[in-house]
C-alpha cells in the first residue's frame, strides 16, 4: 500500500486525520446511492442513477491514489458461440464472495479523478474487492472505485454508478442481463430465475425468439421466459416440451392425443405419410382414428395406430374393401376392369349443333317445335328437317342456313336449354356394393319402361331413348363411366354406342351360356352389333329397340333370335 515518503508528512497526515475523524464518522458508510437493486425484465431499477456528491478534499500530506486517470470499463461482447452455450461460466468461488469488510474502517473520498476509500490508517484498497456497508466495490490498482462493466478473472460484473455491485436483472445498452444475486457474476446460457428459465448468450444478453441450443430448438418469449407446451408463431403451431423447453418433432402425444410435428417442428394437418403408412390429422392437429370422410371418399384409420387401412376389413360382421389409395369401395372391380365412381365426367360446354345427319334429343325437340315429329319419326336431321329450319330462320330474320345453332335454338323458344343433351343419370355413392350397383342399373332401365323411342336419344324419360342410350344412362346410375363414350358422341351421325360398349376394353366378356343378372346382351345384323339390352335373369331383358316401340321387358331373343346374339355377353360389374 502507498504512503508518504517523509516522517514530517506522516506526522502532518496523522494530525489532519485525527481532526477529520469526527466529521468522517458523520458520513454514511456508503456516501452515494446504491443503484444495484435487483431487477427483472418487467420491472428493473434504473442503474444509471448518478453518484451523489460527498466532497471531501484530501490534504496534501495525506496518502492518495496515484494521480492517473481511472481506466475505462470494458463491456462484455457477443461471440459466435451464443447459440451453443449450455451453462454459465463461473469460477468455483467468485472473488466477490470473500471480499474483506471495510465498514467503519475508513471514509469515502472524491478527487478530480474519482472516488476512493481511505482507511483510518491512511492506506487505501487497490486491485481488490471490499465490502462497505451492504454493498461490495472494486478498486483498481490505482485505488479508484470501478463502475460499469468489469471483468475479474473469467467473470463479468456490473458496478452501478454508485460503484455498488449489481445483482439480479440489469438493463443496459438495450439488452437485459442477469447477475447472480449472491456473487454478482454475469450469468450465461440457460439460467433459472424464480422458477422460470431464460437464455443468456455468451455476451450475457438475454435472448428472445427461437434459439438452437445444445439439446435442440427452444423458444423464449418477449420477456425472455422459456415457453413450454403449444406455441403459435408465424401462423404455425409448435410444441415445446413443458419440462425441458425443447421443440418436439415427429409423432408426439399430448394429453392422450397424438399429433405429428414435421422436422421443422410445424404441426401438420391433413394426410401425412409416415414410415408406417398414411395418417390423417384434423384441423386441430389431432390424429384421427376410425371412419373418415375426406374429398367425397370414406377411409378407415386404425383406432389404435391411426394407420390408413388398405387391406380388407371385417367389422361388426361386415366385410369392407379398400383400394390402394385407402378409399372404401363397397365394390372394387378386379384389376384391369372399370372401377366405380361417384361422379360422371362433366361435359363442360360440349353440346351438338344440329347439322346434317345429327340425331337425338335436340333433333326431336326441334321436330316437335316445327311440327315434324310423330311416333314413327326418326330423330335425325334430314331434308324435311333442313327445309323446315330454313323456313323458320327466314321468318325470324336469321341467317338461312338450315343448321340449328344456339341463335336459332333460342329464337325457337323450345322451353329447353341449349345443353339439354348433356343429361346424365346420378351415380350411386362409392359405398355401394356390387349387388346394389347391379340393381341400380336394372332399376334405372326399369323406371324408363313406357318412355318413347328416340333415335340417338339418351333421355330423360320425356325425351326418350334408343337402346344404347338407355344402357349408357343405366351404367351411369350404377356408377360406371366408360369414357370416352358419352351422351354427346352418342347423337353423332356415324357413332354407334352399342358397338363402342361391346368393344370397350375395360368390360369383362363371358360366354352367353354364363349370363347373369346385370349383363349386357348384344345383337347383330349381318355380323355387326346393332342392338343392346340389359339381362334381368330367367331369359328376360329390358330394352328399347325402334320407333313406336317404347322401353319394355321382353324375352332375351327380343325379336332377333338366338342366332343373332353375340356368343359372349359383357359383364360391366365383374
Number of C-alpha atoms within 10 A of each C-alpha: 11 15 15 15 9 9 9 11 16 17 13 14 21 17 12 15 19 11 11 12 13 10 11 18 13 9 12 14 19 18 16 18 16 22 21 27 18 18 21 16 19 8 11 16 16 14 22 14 15 13 16 12 12 15 12 14 11 16 12 11 19 20 22 23 24 12 12 10 11 18 13 11 13 12 14 16 10 12 10 9 10 21 19 16 18 18 15 18 16 16 11 6 9 17 17 21 14 12 16 13 15 18 17 14 14 20 25 21 20 18 15 8 12 14 23 24 26 23 17 16 12 19 18 22 23 20 14 17 23 23 19 22 13 11 18 22 22 27 22 17 16 20 27 29 28 27 22 21 17 18 15 15 10 10 18 21 25 28 25 25 22 26 25 27 29 31 23 22 25 26 20 15 7 7 12 20 27 29 23 17 15 12 19 24 28 30 27 25 25 18 19 12 14 6 7 11 18 24 31 27 27 25 20 23 26 27 25 18 15 15 18 15 17 10 12 12 17 22 25 20 13 12 15 20 20 26 24 19 15 15 15 11 12 6 6 11 16 21 24 21 15 13 9 13 20 22 26 23 18 16 14 15 12 13 6 7 11 17 24 25 21 15 10 12 18 21 26 23 18 15 14 13 11 12 5 10 12 16 22 25 20 13 11 12 18 19 25 24 19 14 14 15 11 12 6 11 15 16 23 22 21 15 13 9 14 20 21 27 23 18 12 12 14 10 8 6 7 7 10 18 19 21 17 9 11 18 22 24 23 19 22 21 16 11 8 10 15 21 21 29 18 20 18 19 14 10 14 8 9 12 17 23 15 24 19 17 15 21 26 31 25 29 29 25 20 23 22 13 14 16 11 15 17 13 12 13 15 21 28 25 23 14 12 10 23 18 15 16 22 19 14 18 21 13 10 13 9 13 12 17 16 22 20 25 14 15 12 20 20 14 13 17 11 15 10 12 13 18 16 15 24 20 14 20 19 16 23 21 19 23 20 20 17 18 15 15 27 22 19 22 25 24 14 19 25 20 12 23 17 16 19 24 29 32 26 32 28 31 27 19 15 11 19 26 31 26 26 29 27 27 27 25 27 28 27 26 28 31 26 24 22 22 10 10 16 21 24 19 17 26 29 20 16 11 15 18 26 22 17 16 22 20 13 18 13 15 21 19 20 16 11 17 9 9 21 16 18 25 26 23 24 24 23 16 11 7 10 12 21 17 23 30 27 27 24 23 14 11 13 17 26 24 29 33 22 16 18 15 16 21 25 17 20 17 15 22 16 20 10 13 11 12 10 17 22 18 15 18 25 24 18 24 23 17
